[in-house]
């Protein structure tokens, strides 16, 4: 069976979406409740409706002479279905425009042909991708394509905010200077604004509200698949891998009051998880949840992963990843994991879980397969708490060593970070004791209320030399702790030079200067410090992912071997790890506010 195949009622195979046949294109959609379905072909704004033929739970039609670039959508009619709604193909890979929210998208009977993007028929990517460039242990650099490039002075204005900007020499030079092994791109597939944002004059800046999983956002990637493959190739040529942050836990169709754009209009019961009483399950906090317990949903997810693997990406980060293993409760042996492991195009890709969702039993850190990496929020919180003054040295030592209390197996799978897109930036962690999200229009109730942050004496910006000195020392201590940790590490774009969001720890709706990286105000000394940390770490024992053994030697701050009793109340420690030319020494000294990494033959960094 083909990668998009589904058996029809007569046992023949159907490929979903738009499939070129050599003489035209065959269009197929799934809809069990439909009593009629139409393919909608567009020539400009003119729409021509072609009746489709039912085959079991699927509807299809072949259109001669319809080739690459043909613009199309679907309409269906039947119980609970609304033929006034133009629907996007869930298997679309290219759209002719961005999604724009309009109340009519949610109004029964309101025609939406003038609102909804049209899919464009494309030739599929083929061939076997090169092996991943990125492997476990290096530095992942998380970035938002638009926010990272909108203010960069060396990116031409017409290219700012687009994926192609990442291939500019100045961008690549910066990534190489700080030792990036792979960029992790926040969502670049097409999304729609949450319905409460336009009345507030806001728009979604992060992209975690997608509609169909394979279609690139025409605003971020105006050159489509060619732009993606070219950018990936340019980064790979510089030794930098690419990881895509993908959202398979919900769609932008949201809750019952949300828009009808694609899956909801075709067959809501097929795609979304429902409680026995028929209400939408909300394990995501977004109003709906894709039902990965269904083979049809998993098939679309895997087809999407194969599609992007063929574009050359090294791996994927899964937003709210436990959703993909719910049936309805989280199952570490869920079919999704086995299907990826058995897939020849995917089984060597890097898989990274955000190991929590908001459903029952949703926190699953450490429960993913042995070959998956996992975001480790415990590292972030414990590192912050230690340097804030209320965390324990022994706990921090466990995090530095790879968090063996959290991960089973023969190696650490932790992705260590001290800040991510969701939450305070590193600089704001040290400048704000409380969140300041007033601009989001939710009365400062959104975003996490507990950030393990501290303001070093002044809430917000300060010109006081003592405050600035404390913040600078704390930033260096946290960054050193990150780069001195065992396994894979992640840095969020701009944290290497002091990026601030003014205390906003949930800037998803700030598609403006709040979330855009300010390249003109970089702290170049901090940036040079991060580059030195990266040089000290690269190729050393710190990048390994196997557990520390007897070769690791722990000392107190006076140089004496650390006894079990000495950890209680300790303000720090030294870790000695044998490396090629001698010991790498990591020194953590809270009282002095300083962390140091020393590697034989390299500069000491503190």
C-alpha positions as CSV (number, residue, x, y, z in Angstrom):
1,X,0.0,0.0,0.0
2,X,1.3,3.5,-0.9
3,X,2.3,5.9,1.9
4,X,-1.0,7.8,1.5
5,X,-3.0,4.7,0.5
6,X,-6.3,3.6,1.9
7,X,-8.4,0.5,0.9
8,X,-11.7,1.4,-0.7
9,X,-14.8,-0.7,-0.2
10,X,-14.0,-3.0,-3.2
11,X,-10.5,-3.7,-1.9
12,X,-8.7,-1.4,-4.4
13,X,-6.3,1.2,-3.2
14,X,-6.9,4.9,-3.0
15,X,-4.3,7.6,-2.5
16,X,-5.7,10.5,-0.5
17,X,-5.3,14.1,-1.6
18,X,-4.3,15.2,-5.1
19,X,-2.2,12.5,-7.0
20,X,-0.9,13.1,-10.5
21,X,-1.8,10.2,-12.8
22,X,0.2,11.1,-16.0
23,X,-2.9,12.2,-17.8
24,X,-4.4,14.4,-15.1
25,X,-4.9,14.4,-11.4
26,X,-7.0,12.1,-9.2
27,X,-8.5,13.8,-6.1
28,X,-9.6,11.7,-3.1
29,X,-11.0,12.7,0.3
30,X,-12.3,10.8,3.3
31,X,-15.9,11.6,4.5
32,X,-18.1,8.9,6.0
33,X,-21.2,11.1,6.7
34,X,-21.2,12.8,3.3
35,X,-24.1,12.2,1.0
36,X,-22.5,14.3,-1.7
37,X,-19.1,15.8,-2.4
38,X,-17.6,18.2,-4.9
39,X,-14.2,19.0,-6.1
40,X,-13.9,22.8,-6.5
41,X,-11.6,23.9,-9.2
42,X,-10.5,27.6,-9.4
43,X,-9.4,29.8,-12.2
44,X,-8.7,33.0,-10.4
45,X,-11.9,33.6,-8.3
46,X,-14.1,31.6,-10.7
47,X,-15.1,28.3,-9.1
48,X,-16.2,25.1,-11.0
49,X,-17.7,22.3,-9.0
50,X,-17.2,18.7,-10.1
51,X,-19.3,16.0,-8.5
52,X,-17.2,13.3,-6.8
53,X,-17.9,9.5,-6.7
54,X,-18.2,7.5,-3.5
55,X,-16.1,4.4,-2.9
56,X,-16.8,3.2,0.6
57,X,-15.9,5.9,3.1
58,X,-14.0,7.9,0.4
59,X,-14.9,10.2,-2.5
60,X,-12.8,10.6,-5.6
61,X,-12.7,12.0,-9.1
62,X,-10.0,12.1,-11.8
63,X,-9.8,15.3,-13.9
64,X,-7.9,15.0,-17.2
65,X,-5.4,17.7,-18.0
66,X,-5.4,19.0,-14.4
67,X,-1.7,19.3,-13.7
68,X,0.8,20.9,-11.4
69,X,-0.5,24.3,-10.1
70,X,-4.2,23.5,-10.4
71,X,-6.0,25.3,-7.6
72,X,-8.7,23.3,-5.8
73,X,-10.7,22.7,-2.7
74,X,-13.6,20.5,-1.6
75,X,-17.2,20.9,-0.5
76,X,-19.3,18.2,1.1
77,X,-23.0,17.8,2.1
78,X,-24.7,15.5,4.5
79,X,-25.8,15.2,8.2
80,X,-23.9,17.8,10.2
81,X,-21.9,19.0,7.1
82,X,-22.1,22.4,5.5
83,X,-21.7,22.6,1.7
84,X,-21.2,26.4,2.0
85,X,-17.8,25.8,3.5
86,X,-14.8,25.5,1.1
87,X,-12.5,22.9,2.6
88,X,-8.7,22.6,2.3
89,X,-7.3,19.1,1.5
90,X,-5.7,17.7,4.6
91,X,-3.0,16.3,2.4
92,X,-2.2,19.6,0.7
93,X,1.4,20.6,0.4
94,X,1.1,24.1,-1.1
95,X,-1.5,26.8,-0.5
96,X,-2.0,29.9,-2.6
97,X,-2.4,32.3,0.4
98,X,-2.3,32.4,4.1
99,X,-5.2,31.6,6.4
100,X,-7.0,34.8,7.7
101,X,-9.6,34.5,10.5
102,X,-13.0,35.8,9.8
103,X,-16.2,35.2,11.8
104,X,-17.9,33.8,8.7
105,X,-15.6,30.7,8.9
106,X,-17.7,29.6,11.9
107,X,-21.2,30.7,10.7
108,X,-23.3,27.9,9.3
109,X,-24.5,28.6,5.8
110,X,-22.0,31.4,5.2
111,X,-20.0,30.7,2.0
112,X,-16.2,30.9,2.6
113,X,-14.8,30.5,-0.9
114,X,-13.4,34.1,-0.7
115,X,-11.7,33.4,2.6
116,X,-10.2,30.0,2.5
117,X,-6.8,29.2,0.8
118,X,-6.9,27.0,-2.2
119,X,-4.5,24.0,-2.4
120,X,-2.3,23.7,-5.5
121,X,-1.5,20.4,-7.1
122,X,2.2,19.5,-6.7
123,X,4.5,16.8,-7.8
124,X,5.5,14.8,-4.7
125,X,9.0,14.9,-3.4
126,X,10.7,11.6,-4.1
127,X,13.9,9.8,-3.4
128,X,15.7,8.8,-0.2
129,X,17.0,11.6,1.9
130,X,20.6,11.8,3.1
131,X,21.3,10.6,6.6
132,X,20.7,13.1,9.3
133,X,23.6,15.6,9.9
134,X,22.6,16.2,13.5
135,X,23.0,13.5,16.1
136,X,22.4,13.5,19.8
137,X,24.7,15.6,22.0
138,X,25.2,18.9,20.2
139,X,23.7,22.3,20.5
140,X,20.2,22.8,19.2
141,X,19.2,26.5,18.5
142,X,15.5,27.1,18.7
143,X,14.3,30.0,16.5
144,X,11.2,31.7,15.2
145,X,11.8,32.3,11.5
146,X,10.0,35.6,11.3
147,X,11.1,37.0,14.7
148,X,14.7,35.9,14.1
149,X,15.2,37.7,10.8
150,X,12.8,40.7,10.8
151,X,15.3,43.1,12.3
152,X,18.6,41.6,10.9
153,X,20.5,44.4,9.2
154,X,22.3,42.1,6.8
155,X,19.1,40.5,5.5
156,X,17.5,42.3,2.5
157,X,14.3,43.9,3.5
158,X,12.2,41.9,1.0
159,X,13.6,38.6,2.5
160,X,13.1,39.5,6.1
161,X,10.7,37.3,8.0
162,X,11.1,34.4,5.5
163,X,12.7,31.0,5.7
164,X,15.2,31.9,2.8
165,X,16.7,34.5,5.1
166,X,18.3,31.7,7.2
167,X,20.5,30.9,4.2
168,X,22.1,34.4,4.2
169,X,25.8,34.4,4.9
170,X,25.5,36.7,7.9
171,X,22.9,34.3,9.5
172,X,25.0,31.2,8.9
173,X,28.2,32.9,10.1
174,X,26.4,33.7,13.4
175,X,25.2,30.2,13.8
176,X,28.6,28.7,13.2
177,X,30.3,31.2,15.5
178,X,28.2,30.0,18.5
179,X,28.6,26.4,17.5
180,X,25.1,25.5,16.4
181,X,24.7,21.8,15.4
182,X,21.1,22.1,14.4
183,X,18.4,24.8,14.2
184,X,15.0,23.9,15.5
185,X,12.5,25.9,13.5
186,X,9.3,26.9,15.3
187,X,6.3,26.0,13.1
188,X,6.6,26.9,9.5
189,X,3.4,25.2,8.3
190,X,0.3,27.2,7.6
191,X,-1.7,28.4,10.6
192,X,-4.6,30.6,11.5
193,X,-5.0,33.2,14.2
194,X,-7.0,32.2,17.3
195,X,-10.4,33.9,17.0
196,X,-9.9,36.2,20.0
197,X,-6.8,37.8,18.6
198,X,-8.0,40.0,15.7
199,X,-10.4,42.0,17.8
200,X,-7.5,42.8,20.1
201,X,-5.4,43.9,17.1
202,X,-3.0,41.0,17.7
203,X,-1.9,38.0,15.6
204,X,-0.2,34.7,16.2
205,X,3.6,35.0,16.0
206,X,4.5,31.4,16.9
207,X,2.5,29.2,14.5
208,X,1.2,26.6,17.0
209,X,-2.3,26.7,15.5
210,X,-2.0,24.8,12.2
211,X,-4.7,23.8,9.8
212,X,-3.2,21.1,7.5
213,X,0.1,19.5,8.5
214,X,2.1,19.5,5.2
215,X,1.4,22.9,3.7
216,X,4.1,25.5,4.3
217,X,2.9,29.0,5.4
218,X,3.0,31.2,2.3
219,X,4.0,34.2,4.4
220,X,7.0,32.5,6.0
221,X,8.0,30.3,3.0
222,X,6.7,32.2,-0.1
223,X,8.9,30.0,-2.3
224,X,7.3,26.9,-1.1
225,X,9.0,23.5,-1.1
226,X,11.8,24.8,-3.3
227,X,12.6,27.5,-0.6
228,X,12.6,24.9,2.1
229,X,14.9,22.4,0.3
230,X,17.3,25.2,-0.7
231,X,17.5,26.6,2.8
232,X,18.0,23.1,4.3
233,X,20.7,22.5,1.8
234,X,22.5,25.8,2.5
235,X,22.5,25.1,6.3
236,X,23.7,21.5,5.8
237,X,26.5,22.8,3.6
238,X,27.6,24.8,6.6
239,X,27.4,21.8,8.9
240,X,24.1,22.8,10.5
241,X,21.1,20.4,10.6
242,X,17.5,21.3,10.6
243,X,14.7,20.1,13.0
244,X,11.1,21.1,12.3
245,X,8.8,21.8,15.3
246,X,5.5,20.2,14.2
247,X,2.0,20.4,15.7
248,X,0.0,17.1,15.5
249,X,-2.0,17.5,18.7
250,X,-4.7,19.8,17.5
251,X,-5.7,22.0,14.6
252,X,-6.7,25.6,14.2
253,X,-10.3,24.6,13.8
254,X,-10.4,24.8,17.6
255,X,-13.5,24.1,19.7
256,X,-17.2,24.0,18.8
257,X,-17.1,27.8,18.1
258,X,-14.0,27.5,15.9
259,X,-13.8,27.8,12.1
260,X,-14.6,25.1,9.6
261,X,-11.6,24.9,7.3
262,X,-10.7,21.3,6.6
263,X,-11.0,18.2,8.8
264,X,-14.0,19.4,10.7
265,X,-15.9,20.0,7.5
266,X,-15.0,16.7,6.0
267,X,-15.5,14.3,8.9
268,X,-15.0,15.6,12.4
269,X,-15.5,12.2,14.0
270,X,-12.6,10.7,11.9
271,X,-10.0,13.3,12.9
272,X,-10.8,14.6,16.4
273,X,-11.1,12.8,19.7
274,X,-14.6,12.8,21.3
275,X,-15.9,11.9,24.7
276,X,-18.7,9.4,24.9
277,X,-21.2,12.2,25.2
278,X,-20.0,13.6,21.8
279,X,-18.1,16.6,23.2
280,X,-14.6,17.4,21.9
281,X,-11.8,16.1,24.1
282,X,-9.4,18.9,25.0
283,X,-6.1,17.4,26.0
284,X,-4.3,20.3,24.4
285,X,-5.9,23.4,25.9
286,X,-6.8,24.5,22.4
287,X,-10.3,23.1,22.2
288,X,-9.8,20.0,20.2
289,X,-7.4,17.0,20.0
290,X,-6.4,15.0,17.0
291,X,-7.1,11.4,17.6
292,X,-3.9,9.5,17.0
293,X,-5.5,6.3,18.2
294,X,-7.0,6.2,14.7
295,X,-5.0,4.7,11.9
296,X,-6.2,7.5,9.5
297,X,-4.8,10.2,11.8
298,X,-1.4,8.4,12.2
299,X,-1.2,7.8,8.5
300,X,-1.5,11.6,7.8
301,X,1.1,12.3,10.5
302,X,3.6,9.8,9.1
303,X,3.0,11.0,5.5
304,X,3.8,14.5,6.7
305,X,7.0,13.3,8.4
306,X,8.1,11.5,5.2
307,X,7.3,14.5,3.1
308,X,9.6,16.7,5.2
309,X,12.3,14.1,5.5
310,X,12.5,14.0,1.7
311,X,13.0,17.8,1.9
312,X,16.2,17.0,3.8
313,X,15.4,17.8,7.4
314,X,17.2,15.9,10.1
315,X,14.3,15.4,12.6
316,X,11.3,16.7,14.3
317,X,10.2,18.2,17.6
318,X,6.6,17.2,18.5
319,X,4.5,19.8,20.4
320,X,2.5,18.3,23.2
321,X,3.8,14.9,22.2
322,X,1.8,12.7,24.6
323,X,-1.3,13.4,22.5
324,X,0.3,11.2,19.8
325,X,0.4,8.2,22.2
326,X,-3.1,8.6,23.7
327,X,-5.7,6.0,23.4
328,X,-7.1,7.8,25.4
329,X,-4.5,7.5,28.2
330,X,-0.8,7.8,27.4
331,X,0.8,4.5,26.3
332,X,4.6,4.2,26.0
333,X,4.0,1.3,23.6
334,X,1.5,3.2,21.4
335,X,1.4,2.2,17.7
336,X,2.8,5.6,16.6
337,X,6.2,4.8,18.0
338,X,6.4,1.4,16.4
339,X,5.3,2.8,13.0
340,X,8.0,5.4,13.0
341,X,10.6,2.8,14.1
342,X,9.5,0.6,11.2
343,X,9.5,3.3,8.5
344,X,12.7,3.3,6.4
345,X,12.5,7.0,5.7
346,X,12.0,8.0,9.4
347,X,13.8,5.5,11.6
348,X,17.1,7.4,11.4
349,X,15.6,10.8,11.9
350,X,16.0,12.6,15.3
351,X,12.7,12.6,17.2
352,X,12.2,15.1,20.1
353,X,9.2,15.1,22.4
354,X,7.8,17.9,24.4
355,X,6.7,15.3,26.9
356,X,3.6,16.9,28.4
357,X,0.1,18.0,27.5
358,X,-2.7,19.3,29.7
359,X,-4.9,16.1,29.6
360,X,-5.1,13.6,32.5
361,X,-1.7,12.0,33.2
362,X,-0.2,14.4,30.6
363,X,3.2,14.8,32.2
364,X,5.3,12.0,30.7
365,X,8.9,13.2,31.0
366,X,11.2,10.1,30.7
367,X,8.4,7.8,29.3
368,X,9.2,8.1,25.5
369,X,11.1,5.4,23.5
370,X,14.8,4.9,24.1
371,X,15.8,6.5,20.8
372,X,13.8,9.7,21.4
373,X,15.1,12.9,22.9
374,X,12.9,14.8,25.4
375,X,12.7,18.4,26.5
376,X,13.7,18.4,30.1
377,X,11.9,21.2,32.0
378,X,13.3,19.9,35.2
379,X,16.7,20.9,34.1
380,X,15.5,24.5,33.5
381,X,13.7,24.8,36.8
382,X,16.4,23.2,38.9
383,X,19.2,25.2,37.3
384,X,17.2,28.5,37.9
385,X,16.4,27.5,41.4
386,X,20.0,26.7,42.3
387,X,21.3,30.0,41.1
388,X,18.4,31.9,42.6
389,X,19.4,30.5,45.9
390,X,16.7,28.0,46.8
391,X,17.8,24.9,45.0
392,X,20.1,22.1,46.1
393,X,23.5,21.4,44.8
394,X,22.9,17.6,44.6
395,X,19.8,18.1,42.4
396,X,21.8,20.4,40.1
397,X,24.6,17.8,39.9
398,X,22.1,15.2,38.9
399,X,20.8,17.4,36.1
400,X,24.4,18.1,34.9
401,X,25.1,14.4,34.8
402,X,22.1,13.7,32.5
403,X,19.2,13.3,34.9
404,X,19.5,9.6,35.6
405,X,16.5,9.9,37.9
406,X,14.3,10.7,35.0
407,X,15.5,8.6,32.0
408,X,16.0,4.9,31.9
409,X,18.2,3.0,29.4
410,X,22.0,3.2,28.8
411,X,22.2,6.9,28.0
412,X,20.6,10.2,28.7
413,X,17.9,11.4,26.3
414,X,17.6,14.8,28.0
415,X,17.4,18.0,26.0
416,X,18.7,20.5,28.6
417,X,17.7,24.1,28.4
418,X,17.5,27.1,30.7
419,X,14.9,29.0,28.5
420,X,12.6,28.2,25.6
421,X,10.2,30.1,23.4
422,X,7.5,29.4,25.9
423,X,8.3,31.4,29.1
424,X,10.8,34.1,30.0
425,X,13.8,34.7,27.9
426,X,17.1,34.1,29.8
427,X,17.6,37.9,30.3
428,X,14.0,38.3,31.5
429,X,14.5,35.4,33.9
430,X,17.0,37.6,35.7
431,X,15.1,40.9,35.4
432,X,11.5,40.1,36.3
433,X,10.2,38.2,39.3
434,X,6.6,38.3,37.8
435,X,5.3,37.9,34.3
436,X,4.2,41.1,32.5
437,X,1.8,39.9,29.8
438,X,-0.6,42.9,29.8
439,X,-0.2,43.4,26.1
440,X,-1.7,40.0,25.4
441,X,-5.1,41.3,26.3
442,X,-5.8,38.6,28.9
443,X,-5.3,40.8,32.0
444,X,-1.9,39.2,32.7
445,X,-3.6,35.8,33.5
446,X,-2.0,33.9,30.5
447,X,1.4,32.3,30.7
448,X,3.0,30.5,33.6
449,X,2.8,32.2,37.0
450,X,5.8,30.3,38.3
451,X,9.0,30.9,36.4
452,X,11.7,30.4,39.1
453,X,12.9,33.8,38.1
454,X,14.3,36.8,40.1
455,X,14.9,40.4,39.3
456,X,18.2,41.0,41.1
457,X,16.8,44.0,43.1
458,X,14.9,45.9,40.4
459,X,11.8,44.8,38.4
460,X,12.5,45.3,34.7
461,X,15.2,47.3,33.0
462,X,17.8,49.0,35.1
463,X,20.8,51.2,34.6
464,X,22.2,50.6,38.1
465,X,25.7,49.1,37.7
466,X,25.3,46.7,40.6
467,X,22.1,45.3,39.3
468,X,23.5,44.9,35.8
469,X,26.6,43.2,37.2
470,X,24.5,40.7,39.2
471,X,22.3,40.0,36.1
472,X,25.4,39.5,33.9
473,X,27.0,37.2,36.4
474,X,23.8,35.1,36.8
475,X,23.4,34.9,33.0
476,X,26.9,33.6,32.6
477,X,26.4,31.1,35.4
478,X,23.2,29.7,33.9
479,X,24.7,29.5,30.4
480,X,27.8,27.8,31.7
481,X,25.6,25.3,33.6
482,X,23.8,24.6,30.3
483,X,27.0,24.1,28.3
484,X,28.6,22.0,31.0
485,X,25.7,19.5,31.1
486,X,25.8,16.0,29.7
487,X,24.0,15.2,26.5
488,X,22.0,17.4,24.1
489,X,21.5,21.1,24.9
490,X,19.2,23.8,23.5
491,X,19.6,27.5,23.3
492,X,16.7,29.8,22.3
493,X,17.6,32.4,19.6
494,X,18.9,35.7,21.1
495,X,19.6,34.3,24.6
496,X,23.2,34.3,23.7
497,X,23.2,38.1,23.6
498,X,20.6,39.2,26.1
499,X,17.3,39.3,24.2
500,X,14.4,40.6,26.2
501,X,10.6,40.5,25.7
502,X,9.9,43.1,28.4
503,X,8.8,40.5,30.9
504,X,6.2,38.9,28.5
505,X,6.5,35.1,29.1
506,X,3.8,34.2,26.6
507,X,4.6,36.3,23.5
508,X,2.7,34.0,21.1
509,X,0.4,36.9,20.1
510,X,3.2,39.6,19.8
511,X,3.9,39.5,16.1
512,X,5.9,42.7,16.6
513,X,9.0,44.2,18.2
514,X,8.2,42.4,21.5
515,X,9.1,39.0,20.0
516,X,11.4,40.1,17.2
517,X,15.1,39.7,17.9
518,X,16.8,43.1,18.3
519,X,20.1,42.6,16.6
520,X,21.1,46.3,17.1
521,X,21.1,45.9,20.9
522,X,23.1,42.7,21.2
523,X,25.3,42.3,24.2
524,X,28.4,41.3,22.1
525,X,30.5,40.4,25.2
526,X,27.9,37.9,26.3
527,X,27.7,36.6,22.7
528,X,31.5,36.1,22.7
529,X,31.2,34.3,26.0
530,X,28.7,31.9,24.6
531,X,30.9,31.2,21.6
532,X,33.8,30.4,24.0
533,X,31.5,28.1,26.0
534,X,30.6,26.3,22.7
535,X,34.2,25.9,21.7
536,X,35.1,24.4,25.1
537,X,32.2,22.0,24.8
538,X,32.5,20.9,21.2
539,X,34.0,17.5,20.7
540,X,34.6,17.0,24.5
541,X,33.3,14.5,26.9
542,X,30.4,16.8,27.8
543,X,28.7,16.1,24.4
544,X,28.6,12.4,25.1
545,X,25.2,10.9,26.1
546,X,26.3,7.7,28.0
547,X,25.8,7.9,31.7
548,X,28.7,9.0,33.9
549,X,30.5,6.2,35.6
550,X,33.3,5.8,38.1
551,X,35.5,8.0,35.9
552,X,33.5,11.0,37.0
553,X,35.0,12.5,40.2
554,X,33.1,14.9,42.4
555,X,34.8,17.3,44.8
556,X,33.6,20.0,47.2
557,X,34.7,23.6,46.7
558,X,37.9,23.1,48.8
559,X,39.1,20.3,46.6
560,X,38.1,17.4,48.9
561,X,36.2,14.3,47.5
562,X,32.5,14.9,47.9
563,X,31.0,12.5,50.5
564,X,27.3,11.7,50.5
565,X,26.8,13.8,53.6
566,X,28.6,16.8,52.0
567,X,25.8,17.4,49.5
568,X,23.4,18.6,52.1
569,X,23.7,22.4,52.3
570,X,26.5,22.6,49.7
571,X,26.8,25.8,47.7
572,X,28.5,24.1,44.9
573,X,30.9,21.4,43.7
574,X,33.6,20.5,41.2
575,X,33.1,17.7,38.6
576,X,36.2,16.2,36.9
577,X,35.7,14.2,33.7
578,X,38.6,12.5,31.9
579,X,38.9,13.7,28.3
580,X,41.3,13.2,25.5
581,X,44.1,15.5,26.8
582,X,43.2,15.5,30.5
583,X,40.3,16.3,32.8
584,X,37.5,18.7,31.9
585,X,36.7,20.5,35.1
586,X,33.3,22.0,35.8
587,X,33.2,24.2,38.9
588,X,29.9,25.5,40.3
589,X,30.2,28.1,43.1
590,X,26.9,29.7,44.1
591,X,28.4,31.9,46.8
592,X,30.7,33.5,44.3
593,X,27.9,33.5,41.7
594,X,30.2,31.8,39.2
595,X,30.4,28.7,37.1
596,X,33.5,27.7,35.3
597,X,34.5,25.1,32.6
598,X,38.1,24.3,32.1
599,X,39.3,22.0,29.3
600,X,42.9,21.1,28.7
601,X,44.3,22.9,25.7
602,X,41.4,25.4,25.7
603,X,40.6,28.6,27.4
604,X,38.9,28.5,30.8
605,X,35.4,29.9,30.5
606,X,33.6,31.5,33.5
